[in-house]
Amino acid sequence: MTVERFNKIKACLDRRQPDLAVITDHMHKPHNVSAIMRTCDATGVFSLHAVMPEDETFRARSGIAMGSDKWLDVSVHHQIKPTMESLKRDGFRIVAVHKSARSGNFRQNDYCQKTAMLFGAELFGVSEEAADLADAHVSIPMQGMVESYNVSVAAAIVLTEAQRQREEAGYYTACRLDPEVYQRTLFKWYRRKEAVYCDTHGLPYPELDPETGELADPEAFAKMRMS
Protein backbone atom coordinates (compact mmCIF):
# COMPACT_ATOMS: atom_id res chain seq x y z
CA MET A 1 0.00 0.00 0.00
CA THR A 2 1.31 3.41 -0.95
CA VAL A 3 0.31 7.03 -0.49
CA GLU A 4 -0.27 7.23 -4.25
CA ARG A 5 -2.72 4.33 -4.04
CA PHE A 6 -4.45 5.93 -1.06
CA ASN A 7 -4.83 9.23 -2.89
CA LYS A 8 -6.17 7.48 -5.99
CA ILE A 9 -8.81 5.71 -3.90
CA LYS A 10 -9.79 8.98 -2.23
CA ALA A 11 -10.09 10.70 -5.61
CA CYS A 12 -12.36 7.92 -6.87
CA LEU A 13 -14.47 8.01 -3.73
CA ASP A 14 -14.78 11.78 -4.03
CA ARG A 15 -16.60 11.29 -7.34
CA ARG A 16 -19.03 8.61 -6.17
CA GLN A 17 -22.70 9.53 -6.49
CA PRO A 18 -24.67 8.56 -3.38
CA ASP A 19 -27.94 9.44 -5.10
CA LEU A 20 -27.41 7.29 -8.21
CA ALA A 21 -28.05 3.57 -7.73
CA VAL A 22 -28.70 0.50 -9.87
CA ILE A 23 -31.15 -2.37 -9.35
CA THR A 24 -30.88 -5.65 -11.27
CA ASP A 25 -34.16 -7.57 -11.34
CA HIS A 26 -33.42 -11.34 -11.31
CA MET A 27 -30.59 -11.11 -13.80
CA HIS A 28 -29.23 -14.66 -14.00
CA LYS A 29 -26.13 -14.35 -16.19
CA PRO A 30 -23.06 -13.44 -14.12
CA HIS A 31 -21.26 -11.90 -17.10
CA ASN A 32 -24.07 -9.38 -17.60
CA VAL A 33 -24.14 -8.39 -13.93
CA SER A 34 -20.35 -8.12 -14.01
CA ALA A 35 -20.42 -5.87 -17.07
CA ILE A 36 -23.01 -3.64 -15.41
CA MET A 37 -20.86 -3.42 -12.29
CA ARG A 38 -17.93 -2.27 -14.42
CA THR A 39 -20.11 0.45 -15.94
CA CYS A 40 -21.33 1.47 -12.46
CA ASP A 41 -17.76 1.97 -11.36
CA ALA A 42 -16.91 3.94 -14.51
CA THR A 43 -19.87 6.31 -14.13
CA GLY A 44 -19.57 6.88 -10.37
CA VAL A 45 -22.55 4.82 -9.19
CA PHE A 46 -22.17 4.17 -5.47
CA SER A 47 -24.55 1.27 -4.79
CA LEU A 48 -25.90 -1.73 -6.69
CA HIS A 49 -28.88 -3.79 -5.52
CA ALA A 50 -28.95 -7.29 -6.98
CA VAL A 51 -32.30 -9.05 -6.67
CA MET A 52 -32.08 -12.82 -7.18
CA PRO A 53 -33.64 -16.08 -5.96
CA GLU A 54 -32.57 -17.35 -2.54
CA ASP A 55 -31.01 -20.49 -4.05
CA GLU A 56 -28.59 -18.49 -6.22
CA THR A 57 -25.26 -17.05 -5.14
CA PHE A 58 -24.20 -13.59 -6.21
CA ARG A 59 -20.83 -13.59 -7.93
CA ALA A 60 -18.88 -11.41 -10.32
CA ARG A 61 -16.86 -12.67 -13.29
CA SER A 62 -13.42 -11.24 -12.59
CA GLY A 63 -12.40 -11.09 -16.26
CA ILE A 64 -15.45 -8.95 -17.03
CA ALA A 65 -15.97 -7.00 -13.84
CA MET A 66 -12.21 -6.23 -13.76
CA GLY A 67 -12.35 -5.85 -9.99
CA SER A 68 -15.17 -3.28 -10.10
CA ASP A 69 -17.13 -5.32 -7.55
CA LYS A 70 -14.57 -4.22 -4.94
CA TRP A 71 -15.44 -0.56 -5.53
CA LEU A 72 -19.22 -0.76 -5.22
CA ASP A 73 -21.57 -0.98 -2.27
CA VAL A 74 -23.33 -4.22 -3.31
CA SER A 75 -26.48 -5.44 -1.57
CA VAL A 76 -28.16 -8.76 -2.41
CA HIS A 77 -31.94 -9.08 -2.06
CA HIS A 78 -34.41 -11.86 -2.80
CA GLN A 79 -37.61 -9.92 -3.50
CA ILE A 80 -38.01 -6.96 -5.82
CA LYS A 81 -40.97 -5.24 -4.14
CA PRO A 82 -39.45 -4.62 -0.68
CA THR A 83 -36.17 -3.62 -2.35
CA MET A 84 -37.88 -0.96 -4.43
CA GLU A 85 -40.09 0.19 -1.57
CA SER A 86 -37.05 0.63 0.66
CA LEU A 87 -35.28 2.75 -1.95
CA LYS A 88 -38.40 4.84 -2.42
CA ARG A 89 -38.56 5.50 1.32
CA ASP A 90 -35.00 6.73 1.04
CA GLY A 91 -36.15 9.24 -1.56
CA PHE A 92 -35.04 7.46 -4.73
CA ARG A 93 -37.06 7.86 -7.91
CA ILE A 94 -36.97 4.47 -9.62
CA VAL A 95 -36.57 4.57 -13.39
CA ALA A 96 -37.05 1.27 -15.25
CA VAL A 97 -35.29 0.74 -18.55
CA HIS A 98 -38.35 -0.90 -20.00
CA LYS A 99 -40.28 -0.51 -23.23
CA SER A 100 -43.95 0.11 -22.47
CA ALA A 101 -46.84 2.42 -23.28
CA ARG A 102 -45.50 4.97 -20.80
CA SER A 103 -41.85 4.81 -21.86
CA GLY A 104 -40.07 8.03 -22.72
CA ASN A 105 -36.77 8.56 -24.51
CA PHE A 106 -33.99 7.80 -22.03
CA ARG A 107 -32.21 11.07 -22.91
CA GLN A 108 -35.17 13.12 -21.74
CA ASN A 109 -35.12 11.79 -18.19
CA ASP A 110 -33.58 13.96 -15.47
CA TYR A 111 -30.83 11.83 -13.90
CA CYS A 112 -29.72 14.64 -11.60
CA GLN A 113 -32.60 13.67 -9.34
CA LYS A 114 -32.06 10.99 -6.71
CA THR A 115 -32.39 8.03 -9.08
CA ALA A 116 -32.26 4.24 -8.98
CA MET A 117 -32.00 2.70 -12.44
CA LEU A 118 -33.82 -0.62 -12.80
CA PHE A 119 -32.68 -3.24 -15.33
CA GLY A 120 -34.51 -6.51 -15.94
CA ALA A 121 -33.62 -10.12 -16.67
CA GLU A 122 -31.94 -11.02 -19.95
CA LEU A 123 -34.85 -12.89 -21.56
CA PHE A 124 -37.94 -11.37 -19.97
CA GLY A 125 -36.82 -7.86 -19.07
CA VAL A 126 -38.20 -5.97 -16.08
CA SER A 127 -40.82 -8.02 -14.25
CA GLU A 128 -44.43 -6.88 -14.33
CA GLU A 129 -44.36 -6.28 -10.58
CA ALA A 130 -41.26 -4.12 -10.81
CA ALA A 131 -42.57 -2.23 -13.84
CA ASP A 132 -45.76 -1.35 -11.96
CA LEU A 133 -43.78 -0.08 -8.98
CA ALA A 134 -41.35 2.01 -11.03
CA ASP A 135 -41.88 5.76 -11.05
CA ALA A 136 -40.99 6.07 -14.73
CA HIS A 137 -40.07 3.96 -17.76
CA VAL A 138 -37.45 4.88 -20.34
CA SER A 139 -36.36 3.17 -23.51
CA ILE A 140 -33.53 3.49 -26.02
CA PRO A 141 -34.56 4.29 -29.61
CA MET A 142 -33.82 1.39 -31.96
CA GLN A 143 -33.20 1.67 -35.70
CA GLY A 144 -32.75 -1.99 -36.64
CA MET A 145 -34.64 -5.24 -36.78
CA VAL A 146 -33.68 -6.36 -33.26
CA GLU A 147 -35.95 -4.84 -30.61
CA SER A 148 -33.50 -4.47 -27.74
CA TYR A 149 -29.89 -4.16 -26.69
CA ASN A 150 -28.15 -6.67 -24.46
CA VAL A 151 -28.98 -5.57 -20.92
CA SER A 152 -25.38 -4.72 -20.05
CA VAL A 153 -25.09 -2.58 -23.19
CA ALA A 154 -28.37 -0.84 -22.36
CA ALA A 155 -27.04 -0.12 -18.87
CA ALA A 156 -23.87 1.40 -20.32
CA ILE A 157 -25.86 3.64 -22.67
CA VAL A 158 -28.26 4.92 -20.01
CA LEU A 159 -25.69 5.33 -17.24
CA THR A 160 -23.37 7.23 -19.57
CA GLU A 161 -26.23 9.67 -20.20
CA ALA A 162 -26.72 9.99 -16.45
CA GLN A 163 -23.01 10.71 -16.10
CA ARG A 164 -23.16 13.35 -18.85
CA GLN A 165 -26.03 15.17 -17.16
CA ARG A 166 -24.34 15.04 -13.77
CA GLU A 167 -21.04 16.25 -15.17
CA GLU A 168 -22.80 19.27 -16.66
CA ALA A 169 -24.41 19.92 -13.26
CA GLY A 170 -21.01 19.73 -11.52
CA TYR A 171 -21.86 16.64 -9.48
CA TYR A 172 -18.37 15.14 -9.82
CA THR A 173 -16.39 18.19 -8.76
CA ALA A 174 -16.77 17.77 -4.98
CA CYS A 175 -17.39 14.86 -2.64
CA ARG A 176 -21.11 14.26 -2.12
CA LEU A 177 -20.97 11.31 0.29
CA ASP A 178 -22.01 11.63 3.91
CA PRO A 179 -18.77 12.02 5.96
CA GLU A 180 -19.44 8.90 8.03
CA VAL A 181 -20.19 6.83 4.92
CA TYR A 182 -17.09 8.28 3.25
CA GLN A 183 -14.75 7.34 6.09
CA ARG A 184 -16.22 3.87 6.48
CA THR A 185 -16.00 3.19 2.74
CA LEU A 186 -12.48 4.59 2.54
CA PHE A 187 -11.37 2.19 5.27
CA LYS A 188 -13.04 -0.78 3.55
CA TRP A 189 -11.48 0.10 0.21
CA TYR A 190 -7.96 0.77 1.45
CA ARG A 191 -7.57 -1.46 4.52
CA ARG A 192 -9.48 -4.52 3.34
CA LYS A 193 -7.95 -7.10 5.69
CA GLU A 194 -8.49 -4.93 8.76
CA ALA A 195 -12.04 -4.17 7.59
CA VAL A 196 -12.86 -7.86 7.26
CA TYR A 197 -11.48 -8.49 10.73
CA CYS A 198 -13.55 -5.65 12.21
CA ASP A 199 -16.70 -6.80 10.41
CA THR A 200 -16.20 -10.40 11.52
CA HIS A 201 -15.74 -9.43 15.17
CA GLY A 202 -18.24 -6.58 15.29
CA LEU A 203 -15.55 -3.97 15.95
CA PRO A 204 -15.57 -0.31 14.88
CA TYR A 205 -13.15 0.71 12.16
CA PRO A 206 -10.09 2.47 13.56
CA GLU A 207 -9.21 5.97 12.43
CA LEU A 208 -6.89 6.46 9.46
CA ASP A 209 -4.19 9.07 9.01
CA PRO A 210 -5.85 11.30 6.36
CA GLU A 211 -2.54 11.94 4.60
CA THR A 212 -1.03 8.46 4.42
CA GLY A 213 -3.86 5.97 4.99
CA GLU A 214 -1.94 4.31 7.80
CA LEU A 215 -3.69 3.50 11.08
CA ALA A 216 -3.71 6.63 13.22
CA ASP A 217 -3.14 4.53 16.35
CA PRO A 218 -1.78 1.09 15.35
CA GLU A 219 -0.98 0.14 18.93
CA ALA A 220 -4.59 0.65 20.03
CA PHE A 221 -5.78 -1.52 17.13
CA ALA A 222 -3.27 -4.23 18.01
CA LYS A 223 -4.48 -4.25 21.63
CA MET A 224 -8.08 -4.44 20.43
CA ARG A 225 -7.24 -7.51 18.32
CA MET A 226 -5.53 -9.18 21.26
CA SER A 227 -8.40 -8.58 23.69
N, C-alpha and C positions, 0 to 999 in steps of 0.2 A: 504494500500500500504506500502510495506517495502523495505528497501535497498536490501534485498536478492532477492525480486521479480524484482526490477529494474535491478540488475546485471544479473539475469537470462534472462531477455528480451534482454539486451544488448548483452549477449553471443550468443543468438539465432540470433539476427540481424547481428552480426558479421559474421555469416556463410551463410547468404543469398546470393544467386547467381543472380546478376542483369542481367546476360547474359544467363540465362536458364529460359524459359517461357513455358507455356502450353496454347494451344488453344483447346477448345471443340467445335465441329462443329454440332450445332443443336442437342445436347444430351438432350433428353426430360425426362429422369428419374432422379429425384432429388437425389435418393440414390447413383446412379453411379457418378454424379458430386460431391457429398459429399465425396465419397470414394476417388476420384481422388484428391480432395482438401487436404484430410488427408495425402495422399502420397506426394503431393507437399510440404506440411509443413515438413514432415519427411526427404525429400531429399534436402531441402534448396532452392526450387524454390521460386522466389520472386513474380512473377506476373502470374495471370491466366486470360485468355481472353475467356469469355463465349459468344458464338454466338448463338442467339435464336430468334424466331419470336417475333415481337413487342407485340403481344397479350399475351405473357407468362411472368411470373414474376420469376426472378432468386431467388432461395432460397436454403438454405442448410438444410439437415436433421441433427439436432443437435446430435442425437444418433449415427450417422455414421461419420459425420465430426468431432465430438468431439471438437468443438470450433476452428478447424483449419481455418475456414473462417475468423476469427478475425486476423489471422497472415499472411494473403496473400493480395497482392495488386490486387483486383478483378475488372475487367472492363467488362461491359456487352455491347455487340454489336448486331446489327440486320442483318448484311450482312457479309458474309465470305470474299468476295473479297477485300473490302476496309480495313478490319481488317488485312488480310495477307499482303496487299500492304504497309500498314503503318509500320508493323513490319519489312518488308524487307527494307524500307527506313531507318529504325533505325539500319540496319546492321545485322538483324537476318537471319539465314539460317533456312528455315522451313522444318522440317522433318516429313512426314506423316507416321503414323503407319498404313500401308495400303498394302494389298497383291496385287501386280500387276506384269506386265512383267518386270518392272524395279526395283522391290524390292530387297534389299540386306538384309543379316542377320543383325539383330539389333545390335549385338555385334560388328560388324565391322564398325559401324558409329563412327565418332569422335565427341563426345559430349562436348569436351573441347572448341569447337568453339562456337560462339554466336549462340545459338540454340533455336528455338521455336518448341516444339513437338506438333503435330496435331493429335487429336483423334476424330473419327467420331461417328455418331449416333449409338445407340444400334443395330437396325435392319439392317440399310443400310450401315453403315460404313462411311468412308470419302466421301463426295459428289464429284461428277465428277469435278465440278468447282474447288473445293479445291485441289483435287488430281492433276489437271493440273497445278495449281499455285505453288504447293510444289516443293522445290528444290531437294528433295530426298524422296524415299519411303523405309521403312524398314518393315520387318515382323519377327515374332517369329516362329522358327521351331516347327512344330506340329508332334507328333508321334501317335496320336490316330485317331479315326473316326470323331470326331468333328473338324471342320475346323478353329475355332477361340476361343480365350479366351473371357470371359466377358471383356468389355472395361475397367472397373476399374482395373481388374487384369492385363490386358495388360499394362496399364499405370504404375502400380506398378513394373512390370518386367523391362520395358524399362527405367523408371526413376531411378531405383536402379542401372542399368548398367551405366547410366549417372553419378550417384553419385560415383560409384566405380572409373570410369575414372578420375573424378575431384578430388577425394581424393588422388589418386596416383600422380596427377599433383600439389597437394598442394593448391588447390583452397579454402579449408575450413580453412586454418590456419591463415588467416588475412582478415580483413574486405575489401570487394571489392565494396561496395556501394559508390556512389558519396556522399561526406560529407553533402551536402544540403538535398539529399534524405534520408540519414541516420538520420539526426536530425529530419526531418519532420515525418518520419515513427516512430522513437522512441517516439516522443510526442504523436502520434496517438495511439500507442500501450499501452503506460503507463498512459497517462492522457486522457482517452477516453471522459469523460464528457466535459472537457475543450476544447478538439479537436472538438467535435460536436458543441459546442457553437461558436467557432471561425469559423468553416466552415459555419454554418448557418448565421452568421452575416458578413461574408467576412472579418474576422480579421486575422492578422498574428499570428502564434503560438508564445507564449512567450518563452523565453529562460529557459532551465532547468539547475539546479545545476548538473554538470556531475557526482558527487559522490553520491548524494542522490536521484535524480529524482524530488526533490521539485522545485517549481517555484523559479527561481533566484530572481525575484522581484515581490512577491505576491501583494504588495500594488499597483504597477503600473497596474497589471492585473485587480485588483478590481476596480480601477478608470476607466479603459477602459470599463469594463462591465457596469458601472454606467452611462457612458457618452452617 
